[in-house]
């Protein structure tokens, strides 16, 4: 109880304003097709400098929640999912919009997003301390095996290609070795560049590989016209339809639990959560034939699950320090930049901070409800902003944000270089998230491997005999096997279709 009181004292006007600003900007960025939740968080990461810890993390959590919820706006009005988690929303929301019920679809989306987020927040608060209490028993062997599991997750994030995922992950791991060795102090891969003595800037990597690469991809498509529709009259009645969503409480709970459960599995993500929830909703619905033609249940299932995914994804991030997908990889980077190391020790040594994150997540969902309700018409207008105005402004914001941290032009050049690298990786379907995960977990794996070998007098045996360590290694192997199997099935299906 005292911890909760101490936590609430952290929430002054500046913190509440930061959460509100993050939610508002996240919704706007999520509503712009092509700008993912990870990119939204990456773009706002420089703003966390100068803020206290809770305000900075609240800003990023607000951006994460807002971007996932904001992705429904173009999905409903343009049949273009703003984020991958909104793909299933288009199945029924777009037909509703075409039939003049865009307002109702938006209202259902706002209400389902809010309620799904609140349910996932409750799950996060109840489950995280239990997992953290078990994880407190981890030693160097367990942390090494856990980091290996996290590195294997990059395979599923990169689209199921083992080779592509490992290549990009190894690039990230290579970047983690740059700078002074943490044990001996020896300089590694600095090439005489003073700016690399402390390692590669995590912010430059995140902004460059997520945001700048996406800007370059969008520049390629500037000549393409966005689909449009007349929405002025269709937006009538666009208010949160809480009663209608709550009448479907069984569907809401089922979809939210699916979303939180899938989100808690590293490497899954919002698109899988929403599609699984949509499939289950259709399977158990009495009106299954209406799905795909404008069924409100389809919108509720998709939007409640993809927002519940956020709370689920925070569970492994906070308790184990594993970034399960792109946006949480950026979030974990934000925590580390603030001097916070996610993991079980966080719950033991900084309980007030952890509960502050919980409260900030709840507030972000509440603010998301009111911001979306109030700003729907504004977001529709933002969708019409020409990209040749929008993209340069975003790039300037990225460059200023990266430069302002260390006042070092090298970080800006690094950001641009990594942006070009990220562009080619995405262009050839390699994905960019594995690089950030490799950068974050590469150092963890190396440090704990060396610490473990020192502890066990150079013996590798404890890594393969301690039960929890073995369990993580087996799970890592399972990830690889399933990825290889999925890749083989895709190739076989493609060969049959041709």
N, C-alpha and C positions, 0 to 999 in steps of 0.2 A: 504493500500500500504506500509506504514511504517513497519507494522508487517511482511509483506512478505520479505522486505529488511533485517529486523533484523533476520528473519529465515534463509535466505540464508547465512548470515554471520556466522552461526553456522556450516556450512558445510566446514570444513577444510579437509586437506589430510587424517587425521586420521579417520574422520567420513566416508569419501568416501571409504577408505580402509576397514573399519569395515563392511559397507553395502556389499561391493564386497565379502569379506571373508564369511560373513553370507550366501549370495546367493550361493556361490560356494560350501560351506560345506552342505547347505541345499539340493542342487541338488544331491550331492553325497549320502547323507543319504536317501533322498527320492527315489533314484534309487535302494537302497538295499531293496528287498522285506521283508516286516515285520516291517520295521522301519518307523513309521508314522510321519506325520508333527509335532504332539505334542511331540513325542520323539526327533525329530531333534531340536526343540526349547528348550526342556528341557536339552539336552546334551550341548547346547551352552550357556545356562543361566549362568554358572559360569564365562564365559569369559567376561561378561558385567561388572564385578567388576574391578575397575581401569579405566574404560572408562567413559567419560562424558555421560550425560543422552541421548542426541540425538544419539551419536555413539553406545551406548549400545542398545537402542531401535531399531536403524537401523540394527544392527547385527541380532536381533531376527526377525524383519520383513523380512529381506533378507532370513533368514533360513526358515520362514513360506512360503514365495512365492516360494523359490527354491525347497523346499521339495514337494509342490503340483505339480509343473511343472516337477520335476525329476521323480515323480511316473510314468510318461508316458514311460520312457525308458524301464523298464522291462515289462511293459504292452505290448509294441510293439514287443520287441525282444524275450521275454520269455513267453508271455501270462500270466504273473503274475503281477497284479497291485501293484506298489510300495506303493501306498496309497489308501485308500478306494475311493477317488475321481476319481481314474483311472480305476475303474471297467468297466464303460461303454466304455472306450477307447479300451479295448480288443475286443469288439464286431466286430469292423471293422479294427482296426490297425493290429491285429494279422493275419487275412486273407491276408491283404496287404503284410505283412512281409513274410508270407509263399509263396506268389506268386512272391517274389523277389522285392517287392516295399517297403522294410523297410526304405530306405532312404527317400522316398517320405512321408511315414507315420510320420517319425521323423520330417521332415521339416514342415509338416502341423501342427504337435503338437506344435512345437516351436513357429510358427507364431500365431496360435490360442491362445496359452497360453499368449503370450505377449499382443496381442490386447484385449483379454478378461480382463486381469489384468489392462490395461490402462483405459478401459471403466469403470471398477468397481472403479478405483481411482477417476475418475471424479464424479461418483455417490456419493462416500464417501465424497468428498470435498463439494459437493453441498447440500447433505442431512443432514450431521452430525450437522452443526451449527443450522439448523432449529429445529432439535429434542432437542439439548442441550438448546436452548433458552426456549423451553416449559418446559424442565425438571428443569430449574432454579427455578421454582415456587414450587418445591417439598418441603414438610416438613418431619418431622419424620414419620408420618403416611404413607406418600407416599413411602418413602424409605423402611420402613418395609414391606409394601405390595409388593413392587418391588422385594425385596430380597426373599420373599415367592414365587413369580412368578419364580424367578431364580432357587430356590431350587426345584420347581416342574418340571423344565426343565430337571432335572437329570433323570426323568422317561424315556423320549424319548431318551436320550443319552445312557441309559443302555439297549436299545434294546426293549423298550416298556413294560418291566415287572415292574409293580408298586412296588411290594414287594421288588424285587432285587434292584431297583433304590433307594428306600427309605432307605433300610438297609445300602447301601454303602454311601449314602448321610449323614445318621445319624452318621456313623463312622467319616466322615469329620467334621461334626458339633461338635462332641464330642472332636475332636482334637483342634477345635477352642477355646474351653473353658480352655485349659491348660495354666498355667502361672498366672501372677498377674491380678486380675480383674481391668478393665480400670476405673471403677467408684470408688470402695472402696479400691483397692490395695490389697485385700485379695488373698492369694495364693490358687490356685485350681489345683488339680491333678498333683502336681509336685513330690510327693513321695520322698521329700527330695533331689531331683536331682537339683543341682545348674544350670545345662545347660537348665532346663525347666522354669526358672524364667521369662524369656521374651517370653515364648511360644514355640511351636514346630517350628523348622526351616522350612519355606515355601520351600526353595530350596531343603532340604533333602526330603521333602514329594514329590515334583514334580519329582525330579530325581529318587527317589526310586520307586515310584508307577508307573511311566511311563517307564523309561529307564531300570532299573534293572529288573523289572518284565518281560519286553519284552526280555531281555537277557536270563532269565531263561527259557522262553517259546521257544526261538530259540535254546537253548542248548538241549532241548528235541528232536528237529527235525534235529540235526546235521548229523544224519545218512542218512537222506533223500537226494537223489540226485536232484539238480535243473535241470529243463529241459533246453536244450540248442539248438542252431541252428547255422549254419554257416552264419556269418554276414559280413565277410570281403568284399565280392563283393556287398552284398545287401545294404551296407551303402553308396554306390556311389550316389551322388546327395542329400546328407543329409544336405541341407541348408534351411533356413527359406523361405517358399513359401508364401510370403506376397501377391503377386498379386492374387494367386489362392484363398486365404482366403478372400481378399477384394472383389473379384468378387462375393463371397457369402455373401455380406454385410448384407442382410436381416437376413440370418441365424445367422451370427455373432452377430448382435444386439439383436436378439430374445434370443439366448442362453446366452449372457452376462447378459441381464436383468433378465432372469430366475435365473442364478447363483447368481447374486447380491441380488435378492429378497429372494431367499431361504436362502442365507447366513445370511441375516439380521433377519431371524426368528430363535431365539435361539433354539438350539436343533436339527436343520435340518442337516447341514453339507454338505460336498462336494459330498458324494456318492449320496444323494438324488438329489442335484442340477444337477449333470451330467446325471443321469438316467432320470430325468424329461425333461431336455433339449434334450437329445437323443430321447426320446419318441415324443416330439413336432416336432423335426426335421424330424423324420420318417413320422409323421402324415401329415405334410404339403409339403413333398418333392414330386417332380414329379417322382423321381427314388426310391420310397419307397421299391420296390422289391429288390433293390441292397443292402439295409441295412443288415448288418450281413454277407455280402460276400466280403467286402472290399470297402465300399463306403467312399470316402473322406469326404462327408458331416457329416458322423457319427463321424469321428475323430475331425472335426472342432467343432461340437456341444458339444461333451464331454469335450474337452480341454479348450475351451473358457469359458464354464460354471463353471468348477471346479476351474479355476483360478479367475474368477469373483466373486466366492463365498468368496474369501479371503477379498476383499474390503467390501463386504456386511457384513461379520462377524465382521469386525472392527467397524461397526456403533453402534450396541448395547454395544460393549465393551467400546468404548470411551465415548459415550454419556450418558449411563445409568450405566456403571460399571458392566454389566452382562456378564459373560463368557458363550457364547452360546454353545461351544463345546470344545473338548479336547485342541486343539492348542491355542485357545483364552483364555482358563483357564490358561494355562502356560504363555501366553503373559501378562495377567493381573497380574499374580504373578511376572513377570519380572518388570512391572511398579511399583508395590508396593515395591519390593525390592530396586528399585531406589528411593523410597520415594515419588512416584507419586500415587495419588488416582484417578483412572479413574472415570468419572462421569461428570455431567453438570458443576460443579464448575471448572473443568479443563479448559473449554472453556472460562470461565469468568476471571479466575485468571492467567492462563498460556497460553494465546493465541499463543504466539510465539512457545511454545513447541508443541502445537497441530498442527500448520502449519508445524513445523519441522517434525512431524510424517507423515503428508500428503506428504511432499516432499520426505522423506526417502522411503515411500511406492512406489511413482512414480519411484525413482531411482532404487529401488530393482527390479522393473519390467523391466526397461531398461537394467540393468546389467544381469538379468536372460536371456534376449534375447541373449546377446553376449556370456555369459558364456556357455549356452547350445549349441549355434552354434559352438563355438570353441572346447568344451569339449566332444562332443558326443562320439568320439572314445575312449577317456579316461574313460568315464563312463561305456562303454561296457566292458572294461578290469576290472574295479572295480567289476562288477557283477560276475567275475570269481574268486575273492579272496576267498580262503577257509575260512569257518566260524570259524574253530578252531584257526585261526590267528586273525580274526577280533574281535570276541566277547571278548576275554580277554583284548584287547587294549581299547575297549569301556568301559569296567568295570573299568579299571585303571583310565581312563579319568574321569569317574563319581566320583570315590572316591577322587581323587586329587582335583577336582573342589569343591566338597562339603566341604572337610576339609579346603581348603584354605580360606574360607570365615571367619570362626570364630576360626580357628586353634583348633578345638575341635573334638576329636575322637568320642565323643558321637553322633555327627551329622552323622558320617560315619556308626556307628552301627545302628542308626535310619534309615538311608537310606537303609541299607541291610535288616533290619527287615521289613520295609514297602515294599521293593522289594519282599520279600517272601509273604507278605500279598497280594500284587498286583498280584503275580503269581497265587495264589489260587483263587482270585476273578475272574481273567480272565479265568482261567481253568474251573471254574464252571459257566462261562458266566454271571458274575455279572457286568463286566466292571469296569474300574478304574477312569474314568473322574469324576463321581459323587462325589468321595471322595475329590478331589481337589476343586470342586465347593462348596461342603459343608463346607470345611475349610475356603474358602474365604468369602462366603456369610453368614456363620453361625455367625461370629462376627458382620457383618453389621446388621443382623436381630436382634440380642440380644441388641446391642447398641441402635438402633433406637426404639426398643420396649420400653426399659427402659426410654429413653429420651422422647418418646411420652407420656408414662404414667405419667411421672413427669410434662410434659407440660399441660396435660389434667386433672390433679388432680386425677389420678388413674382411669379415665373413659376409657372404651374400645370403647365407642360409636363413637368417631370421626374416628376410623379405618374403620368403616363400613358405615359411612355417607358421608365422603368427596369423591367427585366424582372420582378423579383420583385413590385414594386408593381403592375404590370399584371396579373400572375397572380392576386394576391389580389382585385383589383377584378373580374376575370372570374369568379372563384369566387363572389364576392358576388352577381354578376348571375345566375349559374347557380342559386344558392339561391333567389333571387326567382322566376326562371322556373319552377323545379320546384315551388315552393310555389303559384304561380298555377295551374299545370297540375293539381296534386293537388286544389286547391280546386275547379277547374272540373269535374274528374272526379267529386268527391263530390256536387256540386250536380246533375250530370247523372244520377248513380246514384239520388239521392234523388227526382228528378223521375220517373224510370222506375218506381221502386218505388211511387210514389203514383198 
